[in-house]
Amino acid sequence: MHPNQKIKIKNYSVRIPQWKKNDKEIQQLTKQYDQIDPGSIATFKDFPLTQKTLDGLAEADFINPTDIQREAIGVVLQGHDILGAAMTGSGKTLSFLIPVLECLCRARWTINDGLGILIISPTRELAYQTFEDLKGEQERISRTNIIVCTPGRLLQHFDETWNFSCENLKMLIIDEADRTLDMGFAETMKSIVSNLPKERQTMLFSATPTKSIRELALVSLEKPVYISVHEKANTSTPINLTQSYIVCEVPQKVGLLWSFIKNHLKSKMIVFIQSCKQFVVFLRNSGMKFLYNVVCKLRPGLPVLALYGTMNQMKRMSVYDEFCRKQYACLFATDIAARGLDFPSIDWVIQFDCPADANTYIHRVGRTARFQHGGEALLILTPREEQGMIKQLEDKKVPIKKIEVNPNYIHDLTPKLQTLCAQFPELKEEAKRAFTSYLRSLILMGNRKVFDVKSIDIEAFASALGLEIAPKVRFIKKGQKQEQSTNENNNNNKNHEEEDKTEDEDDDDNDLFTIKKTSNTLEQTVIDLPESSQKEKKLTKAKLAKQLRKKNLLANKRIDYDEDGNVSIMIIISLEKSNLRLIHAKPVEPTVTATAETTQTSSRSSVVDSSENNSESSDSGEGFDSSESTHREGSKESTEQEEKEETNGSGSAE
Ligand SMILES: Nc1ncnc2c1ncn2[C@@H]1O[C@H](COP(=O)(O)OP(=O)(O)OP(=O)(O)O)[C@@H](O)[C@H]1O
């Protein structure tokens, strides 16, 4: 270069990222973490939070933290693992979302850092997607910083998404932890946790913590701080929730519900209907579809909607949105809506069917009286259910009062329903299915102190549904026989049991949990099968695939019911602790070639996931349902049948 030549220096302007500008601010905030004292926190501004977070909170009108937020945010900012418990609607979500944002901000997280936060929730809302969606998801997932998903879906990404990496993970949040375990995801959760980096912070939340959570806490948390803000409260439900129950016989329930709706037209209400996970799709929500269709046809004078797990995800979302927007409406829902969903301004929660246990009750009523709002809850019980359920609620510190109904208040809908059933044959079929599935669900419920099919006046119940004659229900006798033989076995073992009885076995939570877990397994479904065909064989996956090929069987599930609601064909494969078990199989001609092909080439994921979902995901709509995706294409016939069902009985009507 010539010495006189001037060097031109270009003035490059380097764009300084926002987080760098705030570097000093972050350092100062971090220093204040140790001084956080929940007692002195009145507003969010009292927390050492970044300006962006504070602006976001102010924009959403969140000024004062709730109890759980006041207690938990500081502890998480200080870097501790937590086990958080607080009532429904008390703001648990924000108590982990605020530290999540602060964590990413502090770590100056960018898109290139990949996954930083994993939030596991038991609901399917973000995981219920088709395989087509998954493809897009697999591309995006490596560039995502926060993932919210169900355990099943997450495990699938571990297995199938080549570029899915958790190695930079900063925080793991397990929301509604008890429900996740309740659904049989304990093993899945353990294997998820074992795949995550040890250097991370973990938060575990629940509104109804059970002993079972402790086991998950042991494997996932490191020296956790236990935060239970309402532990010493006199009640386990929000104080501004008024709770009452009515006792009436099963045949009067429909009339009572109708009278209630007619008298509360200026209200927004959710009516919870029992849905039995063990049932096949078309039977699973039959009680709910029947009631929904009846109420729609009778035109109560307010919008009526329905939300249940076997609806497709798009429909579910649109019903959810529509219900949120309405000022007055009645939503028929299964327990899919019982947890976590934050519907605005619900006036009433009606439990048309007795909940499986006190925790389910607490979550259902928790859809109203959220965050300082008021709300009312009404539980409808049969005389048989009253004592057992009320005892459970009292034990759980649920303040509930009995109210008597004036019999004149209850409409007798029988003539109207009979006319409707005669007019609409599909409604009559639905009534039959509702009848059968309700009785079956009582048998499968397990807790005989509360649920007892023998206490039902079968003829009166059928008539109350608009049926002239009661469908045959041979399974009741079979169920009773089975129960008898179980009782005899139990009597034989009684002496040993009494000797071995431990404190844990006396615990209500544990007891219920065990019952629920057993009743969730597919083995319960074989209650209706001829005894000779109930043989169970433990199989390895390879052997199973061989047998399936040999016998020309369809993998997954196909259950056909005859007119009486008895099983005529049933094939189910379930996965239990990595042992595949052929529950029952009868050879059938493969209806759709694609499904049979899938069976023959049964890859690990297709067999595993579908069976998992048959047994676990069910109505709650949780987990990744590959039977809804991989096999959907193949089993067109059954899909069409399901679709028909859904169009008949779902959506909304005014
Ligand atoms: N600090 C706050 N100020 C005002 N509203 C809040 C605050 N925190 C939460 N909320 C509102 O309270 C409602 C309930 O919050 P959230 O859904 O987090 O409750 P939850 O404890 O997770 O309930 P559930 O156990 O039923 O899932 C939401 O509508 C939320 O927007």
The ligand as a Gaussian input file, in Angstrom:
#p B3LYP/6-31G(d) Opt

LIG

0 1
 N      -52.076000     -12.061000      39.816000
 C      -53.202000     -12.178000      39.148000
 N      -54.038000     -11.128000      39.030000
 C      -55.190000     -11.255000      38.338000
 N      -55.631000     -12.385000      37.775000
 C      -54.840000     -13.468000      37.870000
 C      -53.583000     -13.432000      38.547000
 N      -53.046000     -14.656000      38.464000
 C      -53.890000     -15.419000      37.763000
 N      -54.974000     -14.728000      37.404000
 C      -56.136000     -15.234000      36.655000
 O      -56.764000     -16.227000      37.471000
 C      -57.298000     -17.256000      36.656000
 C      -56.840000     -18.617000      37.166000
 O      -55.442000     -18.761000      36.991000
 P      -54.776000     -20.172000      36.626000
 O      -55.445000     -20.758000      35.444000
 O      -53.325000     -19.981000      36.594000
 O      -55.189000     -21.004000      37.908000
 P      -54.681000     -22.441000      38.338000
 O      -54.265000     -22.321000      39.765000
 O      -53.668000     -22.952000      37.379000
 O      -56.031000     -23.261000      38.258000
 P      -56.263000     -24.828000      37.940000
 O      -55.688000     -25.586000      39.092000
 O      -57.722000     -24.953000      37.857000
 O      -55.562000     -25.100000      36.648000
 C      -56.865000     -16.964000      35.236000
 O      -57.944000     -16.402000      34.542000
 C      -55.741000     -15.971000      35.384000
 O      -55.694000     -15.100000      34.286000

